[in-house]
Amino acid sequence: MSALHSYRALLRTVGPAYLVVAFLGRVPLAMSQMGTLLLVSGATDSYGLGGAAAGALAVTNAVAAPFFGSLADRFGQRFVVLGQSLVGAAGLVGLVGVVDSGARGPVIVATAALAGLAIPQVGPLARVRWRPALAGESPDRQRRLVDAAFSYEGATDEISFVAGPALIGLLAVLVSPSGALLTAAGLLAAFGSGFALHRTAALTNPDPSVVRSTGRVLTGIVLVLASAQFLIGMLFGGTQTGSTVLATAEGQPGIAGLIHATLGVGSAIAGFAIAALPERIGYPTRLTVAATGLVVLSAPLLLVDSIGALLVVIGLLGFAVAPYMISTFAMAGSLVSPDRIGLVMTLLAGATGIGYAVGSATAGRLADHVGAGGHTAAFAVTVTATVLALLVALGLRWRQAQGQATSRERFESPIQ
């Protein structure tokens, strides 16, 4: 089955309305992080405080994500996501009010943290719906379609990372940073609720006849995959902050979101293309190749000194991002029982958010400390994260090789 036929089959399964609400429902999270950074740093003239506020929003969102994912596993997604969407939208409105009132730094950071607490992780929860939606297919066809669905979701995540910062940057220029974040709140209330109320949400309702699994969820391999996502989050945070610093130094702070958005262009293209890879290329191998690409393509960030060069480097870097993320989520999805899949998917998304927070805050402090040329110090966070990501991928690839060798030895050994 070709990638195109697989995507058509997915569209027939869930309908176009679902694709719209599932996509637009996840955009506000991408908008809120960049929007908080622009709003706070612009109002206070401090990248450190802006990065801390954006990081606080990301951290609380990340910490709360597994909790809400577990609730969705236990009670279904509909009312959990609906409540998050409405409360999260109210939190973003409150953050704008606090910043515009001239509140002190600790109050701003605390308000951003409260806002992030409730924003739903639509992307991971959308992944949860595909397997039950495709339950009527034959096992082989279901496996291929689920792989295609995860490729689609990875690409869609990347498009949201494009659309979110781009929309925030555009609205910040045309209206104001406050107006941009209020738009994010409106989108969350409308389309987050639409995602919660879509008919596919009923597929996540637990079957009362099925006994919930009692085994450990946080196995070693799941924690390693969470660390892999933590590092890609650091890449996002460092790159976003470095782009903001360089754009501001060039006298064009409003285009920072547009610069960072180019990261998702190549990533989305690569994400859609992943579905065409043959099944014999395992996910650990895909992860290792993608991580190698991250290292090679991020290194030039340490040399860029203009917006034009930055656009080229970030655009190329994006081609390695989606394959990396798709591989981690797909591996995790194959390791746990269906009644725990929401918890694990949101755990990985949460790890990404914490990585973003660490990367953003660290890059912001380095940029403030260095002063002139602070964007290079911020981008050093990005490059460091990619090197560590490659080490994690190599470790997973080695573990796979060891497991295959052990299985082969058992098969070839004579019967005693």
C-alpha positions in Angstrom: 0.0 0.0 0.0 1.5 3.4 -1.0 1.7 6.3 1.4 -0.9 8.2 -0.6 -3.4 5.3 -0.5 -2.8 4.9 3.3 -3.5 8.6 3.9 -6.7 8.3 1.8 -7.8 5.4 3.9 -7.2 7.3 7.1 -9.3 10.2 5.8 -12.2 7.9 4.9 -12.0 6.4 8.4 -12.3 9.5 10.5 -13.6 12.2 8.1 -12.3 15.6 7.2 -13.9 17.4 10.1 -11.8 15.4 12.5 -8.6 16.3 10.7 -9.5 20.0 11.0 -10.3 20.1 14.7 -7.4 17.8 15.6 -5.0 20.1 13.8 -6.4 23.5 14.9 -6.9 22.1 18.5 -3.1 21.6 18.9 -2.0 24.9 17.4 -2.7 27.0 20.5 -0.1 25.1 22.5 2.6 26.0 19.9 1.3 29.6 19.9 1.2 29.9 23.7 4.9 29.1 24.2 6.2 31.5 21.6 3.5 34.1 22.4 4.5 34.1 26.1 8.2 34.5 25.2 7.4 37.5 22.9 4.8 39.1 25.3 6.9 38.9 28.4 10.3 39.7 26.9 8.8 42.6 25.0 7.0 44.0 28.1 10.0 43.6 30.5 13.0 43.9 28.2 14.4 40.7 29.6 15.0 37.5 27.6 15.7 35.7 30.8 12.2 36.5 32.2 10.6 35.8 28.9 12.3 32.5 28.7 11.4 31.7 32.3 7.7 32.5 31.8 7.5 30.5 28.5 9.4 27.7 30.3 7.1 27.7 33.3 4.1 27.4 31.0 5.8 24.5 29.2 6.9 22.8 32.4 3.5 22.8 34.1 1.9 21.7 30.9 4.4 18.8 30.6 4.1 17.8 34.3 0.3 17.8 34.1 0.1 16.0 30.7 0.6 12.4 32.0 -2.0 13.1 34.7 -4.6 14.2 32.2 -3.5 11.4 29.9 -4.1 8.9 32.6 -7.6 10.4 33.3 -8.4 10.1 29.6 -7.4 6.5 29.7 -9.6 5.9 32.7 -12.7 8.0 31.8 -12.3 8.7 28.0 -11.1 11.9 26.4 -14.3 13.8 25.9 -14.9 15.5 29.2 -11.2 15.6 30.2 -10.2 17.5 27.0 -13.2 19.7 27.0 -12.5 20.9 30.6 -8.8 21.5 29.7 -9.6 23.5 26.6 -12.0 25.9 28.4 -9.8 26.4 31.5 -6.6 26.7 29.5 -8.1 29.4 27.3 -9.1 31.3 30.4 -5.6 30.9 31.7 -4.1 32.5 28.6 -6.5 35.5 28.9 -5.4 35.9 32.6 -1.7 35.9 31.6 -2.3 38.7 29.1 -4.0 40.7 31.8 -1.2 40.2 34.3 1.5 41.2 31.9 -0.3 44.2 30.6 -0.9 45.4 34.2 2.8 45.6 34.8 3.0 42.8 37.4 6.3 41.7 38.9 8.3 38.9 37.4 7.4 36.2 39.9 3.7 36.9 39.4 4.1 36.7 35.6 5.9 33.4 35.8 3.4 32.0 38.3 0.5 33.0 36.0 2.1 31.5 33.0 2.6 28.3 35.0 -1.1 28.2 35.9 -2.1 28.8 32.2 0.1 26.0 31.0 -1.3 23.6 33.6 -4.6 23.1 31.7 -3.8 23.4 28.0 -4.5 19.9 26.5 -1.9 17.9 24.6 -4.1 17.3 21.5 -1.4 15.7 19.4 -0.6 12.8 21.7 -4.3 12.2 22.4 -5.0 12.2 18.7 -2.5 9.4 18.3 -4.5 7.4 20.8 -7.6 7.5 18.7 -6.2 5.9 15.6 -5.7 2.3 16.7 -9.4 1.9 17.9 -10.6 3.8 14.8 -8.8 1.2 12.7 -9.9 -1.8 14.7 -12.0 -3.2 11.9 -9.1 -3.7 9.6 -7.1 -6.9 9.1 -4.0 -7.1 11.4 -1.5 -6.5 8.6 -3.5 -3.6 7.1 -4.1 -2.1 10.5 -0.4 -2.1 11.3 0.4 -0.3 8.0 -2.4 2.2 8.6 -1.4 2.9 12.2 2.2 3.5 11.0 0.9 5.9 8.4 -1.3 7.6 11.0 1.7 8.1 13.3 3.6 9.6 10.3 0.7 11.9 9.6 0.5 12.9 13.3 4.2 13.6 13.4 3.9 15.8 10.3 0.8 17.5 11.6 2.7 18.3 14.9 5.4 19.9 12.8 2.9 21.9 10.8 1.4 23.2 14.0 4.9 24.2 15.1 5.1 26.2 11.9 1.6 27.6 12.1 1.7 28.5 15.8 4.9 30.6 15.9 4.1 32.1 12.4 0.7 33.2 13.5 2.0 34.6 16.7 4.7 36.5 14.9 2.3 37.8 12.3 -0.3 38.9 14.9 2.4 40.4 17.1 3.5 42.7 14.2 0.0 43.5 12.9 -1.8 43.8 16.2 0.3 43.3 19.4 1.8 40.4 21.4 -1.2 40.6 23.7 -3.7 40.3 20.8 -1.7 37.4 19.5 -2.0 35.4 22.8 -5.7 36.3 23.1 -6.1 34.7 19.6 -4.5 31.6 20.9 -7.0 31.5 23.7 -9.9 31.8 21.3 -8.6 29.0 19.1 -8.2 26.8 22.1 -11.7 27.4 23.4 -13.2 26.7 19.9 -11.1 23.9 18.4 -9.9 22.2 21.6 -13.6 21.8 22.5 -14.3 20.6 18.9 -11.7 17.9 19.3 -13.1 16.9 22.6 -16.7 16.6 21.3 -15.9 14.9 18.0 -17.4 11.4 17.6 -14.0 9.7 17.6 -13.6 10.7 21.3 -16.1 8.0 22.1 -13.5 5.4 20.8 -11.4 6.2 23.9 -14.1 5.4 26.4 -12.8 2.4 28.5 -14.4 -1.0 28.0 -15.9 -1.9 31.4 -15.4 -5.6 30.5 -11.7 -5.3 30.1 -9.5 -5.5 33.2 -7.0 -2.6 33.4 -3.4 -3.7 33.2 -1.4 -3.6 36.4 2.1 -3.8 35.1 4.7 -1.1 35.3 4.2 1.7 32.7 7.5 3.4 33.3 9.8 0.7 32.0 13.4 1.4 31.2 12.8 1.7 27.5 9.9 4.1 28.0 12.0 6.3 30.2 14.8 6.3 27.5 12.3 7.3 24.9 11.1 10.1 27.2 14.7 11.3 27.5 14.9 11.3 23.7 11.9 13.6 23.6 13.3 15.7 26.3 16.3 16.4 24.1 14.2 17.3 21.1 12.3 19.7 23.4 15.7 21.3 24.3 16.3 21.7 20.6 13.0 23.6 20.2 13.7 25.8 23.2 17.2 26.7 22.3 16.4 27.3 18.7 13.4 29.5 19.4 15.2 31.6 21.9 18.3 32.0 19.7 16.0 33.1 16.8 14.4 35.7 19.0 17.7 37.1 20.2 19.1 37.3 16.6 15.9 38.8 15.2 15.9 41.4 18.0 19.5 42.3 17.4 18.7 42.8 13.7 15.9 45.2 14.6 13.1 42.8 13.6 11.9 41.1 16.8 8.4 40.5 15.3 9.7 38.0 12.8 11.2 35.7 15.4 8.2 33.4 15.2 8.4 33.3 11.4 12.0 32.4 11.6 11.4 29.5 14.0 8.5 28.4 11.9 10.8 27.4 9.1 12.0 24.5 11.3 8.6 22.8 10.8 8.5 23.2 7.0 11.2 20.6 6.2 10.0 18.6 9.2 6.5 18.3 7.9 7.7 17.2 4.5 9.9 14.5 6.0 7.1 13.5 8.3 4.7 12.8 5.5 7.4 10.9 3.5 8.2 8.6 6.4 5.0 6.5 5.6 6.7 5.4 2.4 9.6 3.7 4.2 9.6 -0.1 4.1 8.7 -1.9 7.3 12.1 -3.7 7.4 13.8 -0.4 8.4 13.1 -0.6 12.1 12.4 2.4 14.3 15.7 2.3 16.2 17.5 2.5 12.9 15.3 5.4 11.8 15.9 7.2 15.1 19.7 6.8 14.7 19.7 8.2 11.2 17.5 11.1 12.2 19.6 11.9 15.3 22.7 11.9 13.1 21.0 14.4 10.8 20.2 16.6 13.8 23.8 16.8 14.8 25.1 17.5 11.3 22.4 20.1 10.4 22.4 21.9 13.7 26.2 22.6 13.8 26.0 25.5 11.4 23.8 27.4 13.9 27.0 28.2 15.7 28.2 30.2 12.6 25.1 32.1 11.5 25.1 35.8 12.0 22.3 37.0 9.8 18.6 36.3 9.4 19.0 35.0 5.9 21.6 32.4 6.9 19.5 31.4 9.9 16.5 30.7 7.7 18.5 28.4 5.5 20.0 26.5 8.4 16.8 26.1 10.4 14.9 25.1 7.3 17.3 22.2 6.6 17.5 21.2 10.3 13.7 20.5 10.2 14.2 17.6 7.8 15.6 15.5 10.7 13.1 16.5 13.4 9.9 14.7 12.4 11.6 11.4 11.6 13.1 11.5 15.0 9.9 12.2 16.8 7.8 9.8 14.8 10.2 7.0 15.7 10.1 7.7 19.4 6.3 7.8 19.5 5.8 4.8 17.3 8.2 2.7 19.5 6.4 3.8 22.6 3.0 3.0 21.1 4.1 -0.6 20.5 5.2 -1.2 24.0 2.2 -0.6 26.2 -1.4 -2.0 26.4 -4.2 0.1 24.9 -5.6 1.1 28.4 -2.3 2.9 29.1 -1.5 4.4 25.7 -2.8 7.9 26.6 -0.6 8.0 29.7 2.5 7.0 27.7 1.8 9.4 24.7 1.3 12.3 27.0 4.3 11.4 29.0 6.5 11.7 25.9 4.8 15.0 25.0 5.4 16.1 28.6 9.1 15.3 28.4 9.2 17.4 25.2 7.7 20.3 27.1 10.1 20.0 30.0 13.0 19.9 27.5 11.6 23.0 25.8 11.5 24.7 29.2 15.1 23.8 30.1 16.3 24.7 26.6 14.5 28.0 26.5 15.4 29.1 30.0 19.1 28.1 29.6 19.4 29.7 26.2 17.8 32.9 27.5 20.1 33.2 30.5 23.2 32.5 28.3 22.0 35.2 25.8 21.5 37.7 28.6 25.0 36.9 30.1 26.9 37.1 26.8 25.2 40.2 25.5 26.3 40.9 21.9 26.4 37.7 20.0 24.0 36.1 22.5 22.3 34.1 19.8 25.3 31.9 19.3 25.3 31.0 23.0 21.6 30.2 22.7 22.2 28.0 19.7 24.9 26.2 21.6 22.1 24.7 23.7 20.5 23.4 20.5 23.7 21.7 19.3 24.4 20.2 22.7 20.9 18.7 22.7 21.4 17.1 19.3 24.7 15.4 20.3 23.0 13.9 23.4 20.1 12.8 21.3 22.5 10.9 19.0 24.0 9.2 22.0 20.5 8.1 23.2 19.6 6.8 19.7 22.9 4.9 19.4 22.1 3.3 22.8 18.7 2.2 21.6 20.2 0.8 18.4 22.8 -1.1 20.4 20.1 -2.5 22.6 18.1 -3.7 19.6 21.2 -5.3 18.1 21.9 -7.1 21.4 18.4 -8.3 21.6 18.5 -9.7 18.1 21.8 -11.4 18.8 20.4 -13.0 21.9 17.3 -14.3 20.0 19.6 -15.7 17.3 21.8 -17.5 19.8 18.8 -19.1 21.5 17.4 -20.2 18.1 20.8 -21.7 16.9 21.8 -23.4 20.1 21.4 -27.1 20.1 18.7 -28.7 22.2 20.1 -30.1 25.4 
